[in-house]
Amino acid sequence: MRVIILIYLFILIGCGSSETNSKNQSSSTLSENFTPVKSSDELLVEKLESEDCAEFIELLSAKQVAKEYDTTEMWVLQNHKVNLWEKTSANGKGRKVGEMHPGSRALLLEIDGDDFKVKSPKDKSIGWVNSIQVSKTLFQSPETYEKCKK
């Protein structure tokens, strides 16, 4: 009787794993044939990054933020991040999609009123930041980060 039960379990386990393998094989075939569609933002980033000169924003420096918050630069560097938002401030911001460090520069994709749509150098996210966080805009090479004229 034990032998029959063991044989039955062996067959049951063997059949189950072959079904799993065939399912895994078919799903891997599907994923190999799937090409993700790029968003318009991703296409714009590729275009701008391939150019010799592109516009960037520069966030307020840690020194500027420290003065505004009446704290030390070290505290700002350790604790302060600038959030990137799903929507413009005029449209209710939406959810947080990324962040940047004070003083960092980000590729500028779009301007809408007082908001800038950028690609974060920190986490490669794309989102909106308000001009109150921005020190200036400038042109630089997306590849070398050297200043350029457009």
Backbone bond lengths (Angstrom), bond angles and torsions (degrees), N, CA, C in turn:
res aa  C-N    CA-C-N  psi(-1)  N-CA   C-N-CA  omega(-1)  CA-C   N-CA-C  phi
1 M - - - 1.443 - - 1.540 110.67 -
2 R 1.344 116.50 -42.91 1.462 120.24 178.55 1.519 111.20 -61.39
3 V 1.310 116.14 -38.03 1.461 121.07 -179.24 1.523 109.52 -62.98
4 I 1.313 117.87 -42.68 1.461 122.32 -179.51 1.530 110.04 -64.06
5 I 1.320 116.72 -42.90 1.465 120.68 179.20 1.525 110.38 -63.83
6 L 1.334 117.23 -43.37 1.457 120.77 179.09 1.529 111.36 -63.33
7 I 1.320 116.87 -42.02 1.467 120.81 178.38 1.524 109.55 -63.32
8 Y 1.320 116.08 -43.61 1.463 121.34 179.69 1.544 110.06 -60.39
9 L 1.327 117.92 -46.59 1.462 122.26 179.04 1.525 111.05 -63.57
10 F 1.316 116.56 -40.29 1.458 121.19 179.06 1.535 110.49 -61.55
11 I 1.329 115.93 -45.32 1.473 120.53 179.33 1.521 110.01 -65.46
12 L 1.331 117.19 -42.28 1.445 121.95 -178.47 1.534 111.07 -63.34
13 I 1.316 117.08 -45.17 1.462 121.59 179.37 1.523 110.19 -67.31
14 G 1.296 118.63 -42.05 1.464 122.88 179.90 1.514 111.72 -62.58
15 C 1.326 117.72 -43.17 1.467 121.36 179.77 1.519 110.70 -68.06
16 G 1.301 116.79 -39.57 1.466 120.71 -179.87 1.510 111.75 -62.71
17 S 1.315 117.22 -41.27 1.465 119.19 -177.80 1.518 111.22 -72.04
18 S 1.347 118.82 -31.45 1.456 119.31 178.17 1.523 110.58 -70.42
19 E 1.340 117.48 -33.90 1.462 120.00 175.85 1.519 109.91 -66.16
20 T 1.325 115.82 -42.23 1.459 120.49 179.49 1.517 109.64 -62.08
21 N 1.353 116.84 -43.77 1.459 119.88 179.99 1.515 111.45 -62.73
22 S 1.338 117.90 -41.52 1.456 119.27 -179.67 1.520 110.57 -68.10
23 K 1.347 117.81 -35.01 1.456 120.26 176.37 1.522 109.87 -66.36
24 N 1.339 117.44 -43.70 1.460 121.07 179.34 1.517 111.15 -63.23
25 Q 1.350 116.31 -38.67 1.458 119.45 179.71 1.518 110.66 -66.03
26 S 1.339 117.65 -42.15 1.458 119.11 -178.74 1.522 110.79 -69.55
27 S 1.345 118.22 -36.70 1.460 119.34 178.85 1.521 110.84 -70.71
28 S 1.332 118.21 -34.73 1.460 118.85 178.14 1.522 110.46 -69.72
29 T 1.318 117.76 -33.18 1.460 121.05 176.23 1.516 109.80 -64.91
30 L 1.324 117.13 -41.40 1.457 120.62 177.34 1.506 111.57 -62.51
31 S 1.338 117.40 -44.76 1.459 120.15 -178.18 1.524 111.55 -68.09
32 E 1.328 117.93 -30.91 1.465 120.53 177.93 1.524 110.94 -68.90
33 N 1.329 117.13 -32.70 1.458 121.41 -178.43 1.519 112.72 -87.09
34 F 1.327 118.65 -8.54 1.448 123.00 -176.90 1.517 110.29 -86.26
35 T 1.333 116.78 126.23 1.456 122.22 175.65 1.519 107.41 -113.43
36 P 1.343 117.41 116.53 1.454 119.03 -178.10 1.527 111.46 -65.45
37 V 1.316 115.77 143.25 1.457 121.41 177.77 1.525 108.11 -84.87
38 K 1.319 116.81 131.90 1.459 121.07 -179.20 1.520 109.44 -84.81
39 S 1.325 115.10 141.83 1.460 120.45 177.81 1.524 109.40 -73.91
40 S 1.325 115.88 165.63 1.464 119.92 178.17 1.529 110.46 -63.65
41 D 1.344 116.98 -32.92 1.473 120.11 176.64 1.524 111.10 -64.73
42 E 1.321 117.16 -43.84 1.470 120.71 179.92 1.528 110.92 -64.30
43 L 1.328 116.52 -39.11 1.471 120.14 177.67 1.525 110.75 -65.48
44 L 1.349 116.39 -40.47 1.460 119.95 178.01 1.529 110.93 -64.76
45 V 1.328 117.36 -41.63 1.470 121.24 177.63 1.526 109.75 -59.22
46 E 1.326 117.54 -47.01 1.475 120.42 178.81 1.520 111.39 -58.41
47 K 1.330 116.58 -43.44 1.468 121.35 -179.90 1.531 110.16 -63.00
48 L 1.329 116.97 -50.07 1.467 120.41 -177.62 1.525 112.16 -65.34
49 E 1.327 116.70 -39.02 1.472 119.74 -179.85 1.524 112.72 -70.15
50 S 1.326 117.31 -18.94 1.466 120.08 178.51 1.528 111.92 -87.73
51 E 1.325 117.64 -9.99 1.460 121.12 179.59 1.526 110.95 -81.49
52 D 1.331 115.81 162.72 1.461 121.35 179.13 1.522 112.39 -75.49
53 C 1.334 116.90 -28.08 1.449 121.69 -174.76 1.523 109.34 -144.15
54 A 1.320 117.36 131.03 1.462 121.63 -179.70 1.524 109.40 -140.98
55 E 1.328 115.82 159.76 1.459 120.51 -179.45 1.526 110.22 -88.18
56 F 1.323 115.25 138.13 1.459 123.38 179.60 1.528 108.43 -126.91
57 I 1.331 115.79 158.80 1.460 120.41 167.90 1.520 107.35 -104.34
58 E 1.325 116.00 156.09 1.458 121.31 172.14 1.524 106.92 -124.63
59 L 1.324 116.27 123.76 1.460 120.85 179.80 1.525 110.88 -73.09
60 L 1.323 115.62 161.88 1.460 120.26 174.02 1.524 109.21 -54.89
61 S 1.315 116.75 142.24 1.464 121.02 -179.57 1.525 110.42 -73.30
62 A 1.318 115.73 165.34 1.464 121.11 176.78 1.527 109.83 -61.09
63 K 1.321 116.87 -35.16 1.469 121.13 178.62 1.533 110.70 -64.25
64 Q 1.336 116.68 -43.97 1.462 120.59 179.40 1.531 111.28 -65.47
65 V 1.316 116.48 -42.28 1.468 120.67 -179.99 1.530 110.02 -66.99
66 A 1.331 117.31 -40.53 1.464 121.03 179.19 1.529 110.61 -60.97
67 K 1.310 116.53 -41.78 1.462 120.63 178.90 1.536 109.92 -63.85
68 E 1.326 116.64 -43.58 1.463 121.41 179.91 1.530 112.03 -64.17
69 Y 1.326 117.18 -39.13 1.470 122.30 -179.35 1.528 113.00 -88.92
70 D 1.332 116.67 -3.14 1.464 122.33 -177.34 1.536 110.86 54.95
71 T 1.319 114.57 53.85 1.462 121.55 179.41 1.528 108.55 -142.20
72 T 1.302 117.19 -172.24 1.472 120.65 -178.32 1.530 110.91 -92.36
73 E 1.325 115.21 156.99 1.461 120.84 175.62 1.527 110.65 -60.86
74 M 1.322 116.51 -38.84 1.464 120.86 -179.97 1.529 110.69 -60.42
75 W 1.327 116.81 -42.50 1.464 120.45 178.44 1.526 109.75 -61.33
76 V 1.328 116.54 -44.10 1.470 120.87 -179.90 1.524 110.13 -61.39
77 L 1.326 117.17 -47.23 1.461 120.80 -178.65 1.530 112.17 -61.67
78 Q 1.331 116.38 -34.40 1.463 119.96 -178.43 1.528 113.48 -84.44
79 N 1.319 118.04 -25.76 1.463 119.87 -169.33 1.525 116.71 -123.13
80 H 1.300 118.21 -17.74 1.469 119.82 -172.17 1.533 111.38 -103.00
81 K 1.306 115.96 128.25 1.465 122.83 172.78 1.524 107.39 -128.48
82 V 1.306 116.92 148.88 1.460 122.15 175.70 1.523 107.21 -98.88
83 N 1.319 115.90 122.65 1.463 120.89 -177.81 1.517 111.90 -80.66
84 L 1.326 115.17 145.81 1.460 122.26 169.97 1.516 106.85 -104.82
85 W 1.330 115.45 138.27 1.459 121.01 -173.69 1.515 111.59 -115.19
86 E 1.316 114.63 155.16 1.465 123.10 -179.37 1.532 111.54 -65.38
87 K 1.332 117.31 -34.98 1.463 122.19 -176.23 1.526 109.54 -128.39
88 T 1.327 115.41 168.95 1.460 120.12 176.00 1.523 109.70 -70.73
89 S 1.324 116.36 162.86 1.469 119.86 179.28 1.524 110.92 -64.80
90 A 1.322 117.79 -29.38 1.464 121.32 178.15 1.533 111.54 -68.39
91 N 1.327 117.09 -23.47 1.469 121.97 -178.70 1.525 112.79 -104.48
92 G 1.326 117.97 16.78 1.459 121.06 174.94 1.515 116.15 88.51
93 K 1.310 119.69 14.67 1.470 126.65 176.02 1.522 115.23 62.57
94 G 1.317 119.42 -42.35 1.464 120.43 -175.43 1.509 110.70 74.04
95 R 1.329 115.84 -148.39 1.466 120.16 -177.75 1.538 110.06 -92.72
96 K 1.320 114.88 158.68 1.467 121.42 176.30 1.523 107.98 -71.89
97 V 1.348 116.69 131.99 1.470 120.40 -179.14 1.521 113.39 -117.02
98 G 1.335 117.22 -9.97 1.455 119.34 -179.75 1.511 110.36 -178.86
99 E 1.327 115.46 -174.14 1.469 119.77 179.36 1.524 110.45 -154.30
100 M 1.338 113.28 163.81 1.459 121.44 179.03 1.526 109.19 -139.29
101 H 1.319 116.64 159.49 1.459 122.66 176.05 1.528 109.65 -89.30
102 P 1.331 117.87 150.90 1.461 120.46 175.10 1.532 110.79 -56.09
103 G 1.329 115.93 141.47 1.459 121.19 177.95 1.513 114.97 81.51
104 S 1.338 117.63 -6.48 1.461 118.36 -177.55 1.528 111.16 -78.82
105 R 1.306 114.59 161.97 1.470 122.05 178.94 1.514 108.95 -111.36
106 A 1.341 114.96 146.75 1.463 120.02 -178.86 1.518 109.77 -139.08
107 L 1.311 115.76 143.63 1.460 122.29 178.18 1.524 109.54 -62.93
108 L 1.318 116.51 126.61 1.461 122.65 -178.34 1.527 110.12 -87.25
109 L 1.335 115.91 124.54 1.459 121.56 -178.58 1.526 112.69 -104.00
110 E 1.337 116.08 -36.87 1.461 119.64 -173.89 1.529 109.25 -160.24
111 I 1.333 115.84 152.31 1.463 121.61 174.17 1.518 107.58 -122.83
112 D 1.333 115.82 133.37 1.461 121.56 176.92 1.525 108.03 -137.89
113 G 1.322 116.45 100.58 1.460 120.70 -177.56 1.516 110.71 63.46
114 D 1.343 116.11 -119.77 1.469 121.63 -179.60 1.527 112.67 -94.69
115 D 1.311 117.58 13.03 1.465 121.19 -175.73 1.523 111.44 -118.77
116 F 1.345 114.29 147.61 1.457 122.66 178.92 1.524 109.03 -119.06
117 K 1.325 116.61 130.99 1.467 121.04 173.11 1.522 106.46 -93.98
118 V 1.350 116.07 123.84 1.461 120.98 -173.06 1.527 111.01 -136.41
119 K 1.330 114.25 166.09 1.460 121.57 170.54 1.518 107.62 -105.95
120 S 1.322 116.94 119.09 1.460 122.10 -177.36 1.523 111.31 -69.07
121 P 1.342 118.05 132.35 1.460 120.06 174.91 1.532 111.81 -74.21
122 K 1.335 116.68 -18.99 1.462 121.21 -176.45 1.525 111.67 -75.22
123 D 1.338 116.32 -53.02 1.465 119.63 -174.53 1.530 113.29 -124.97
124 K 1.325 117.53 9.40 1.465 124.88 177.45 1.534 112.84 63.60
125 S 1.326 117.35 14.67 1.459 121.04 178.42 1.526 109.47 -76.04
126 I 1.328 115.11 159.42 1.455 121.62 177.55 1.522 107.44 -118.91
127 G 1.338 115.29 125.60 1.453 119.05 -178.94 1.510 111.75 -167.12
128 W 1.326 114.78 -176.18 1.456 122.57 -174.88 1.525 111.74 -102.72
129 V 1.328 116.11 140.76 1.459 123.01 174.36 1.527 106.90 -131.72
130 N 1.325 116.62 142.83 1.452 121.13 -178.25 1.524 110.59 -81.50
131 S 1.323 115.85 150.66 1.465 121.43 -177.13 1.528 112.56 -63.34
132 I 1.321 118.33 -19.70 1.470 120.70 178.40 1.534 111.02 -63.69
133 Q 1.337 117.19 -22.71 1.468 122.74 178.94 1.534 112.38 -90.22
134 V 1.343 116.11 -9.03 1.469 121.26 -171.06 1.522 111.09 -101.16
135 S 1.321 116.00 132.19 1.459 122.96 178.05 1.531 110.75 -81.72
136 K 1.346 115.87 -46.42 1.467 120.23 -176.76 1.525 110.02 -165.98
137 T 1.332 114.98 170.78 1.464 121.16 168.50 1.524 106.68 -114.14
138 L 1.312 115.67 153.26 1.456 120.65 -179.18 1.519 109.24 -154.96
139 F 1.313 115.66 161.80 1.458 121.22 176.70 1.516 109.05 -104.75
140 Q 1.326 114.84 133.57 1.460 120.23 177.01 1.524 109.14 -152.60
141 S 1.314 114.77 164.70 1.455 121.09 177.74 1.532 109.38 -73.38
142 P 1.335 118.30 127.44 1.469 120.16 177.73 1.526 113.04 -65.30
143 E 1.319 116.59 -19.54 1.455 120.13 -178.41 1.530 112.53 -92.00
144 T 1.340 116.90 -47.80 1.461 120.61 -175.60 1.529 113.59 -101.87
145 Y 1.332 116.90 -14.59 1.463 124.27 -177.61 1.526 112.99 65.41
146 E 1.335 116.96 16.63 1.466 120.73 174.94 1.513 108.88 -80.97
147 K 1.342 116.61 147.46 1.441 121.39 179.23 1.522 110.33 -61.61
148 C 1.326 116.14 147.63 1.452 121.38 178.71 1.533 107.92 -148.18
149 K 1.324 116.38 170.69 1.460 121.65 178.76 1.514 109.16 -115.88
150 K 1.285 115.41 136.06 1.462 119.53 179.33 1.494 109.61 -112.05
